[in-house]
Amino acid sequence: MQLKKSAIGLSLLATLVLLFGGWFLYQKMEIEEPIRTEIGQIHSATLGQLNIGKDKIEIDLKVTKPETFPQEYRELAAKTSKLAGNKEVVIRVVNQSQAMNDIWKNGQFLFTEAIDLHQYSRIPQMVSEWKAANKLDEATVLMDDANIYVYMKKGTEDFYTIVPRSMEKEVTARV
């Protein structure tokens, strides 16, 4: 008995639609929607863009409340890592105006030196000097056990960056 080519073609097409449609539906319902829900619960940032690829999830955020963002960032990073499974999660902050970025680049050498030498207490003074020298409206720095968060603002332009701390050879308190 010979099968018709059109029947074979239609069954192959139906199989491919089910396979890739199921994969797309899984990505949408089990990964993208829960991540969008988590981001929607953040009060200190808004979602700029969300890209879910085969091996990586990229989240672009615009920080709106820099003083509360570090706590929500840590929570978001932990929750999205759980949702992502074995995919890498990259969370980027898009507050990067060119004028503020130039201020950051000019002071980055001393900032990096303070981090490399684990002299974190120098960083707030450094940021205060940037604020005075560049007549910024706001310049803050916050730190937790994993990152340093730097925010600068002048008028409508702002800059936010997250700098990972080096944990190698770092002295920590044992509690």
Order of alpha helices (4+ residues) and beta strands (2+ residues): alpha-alpha-beta-beta-alpha-beta-alpha-alpha-beta-beta-beta
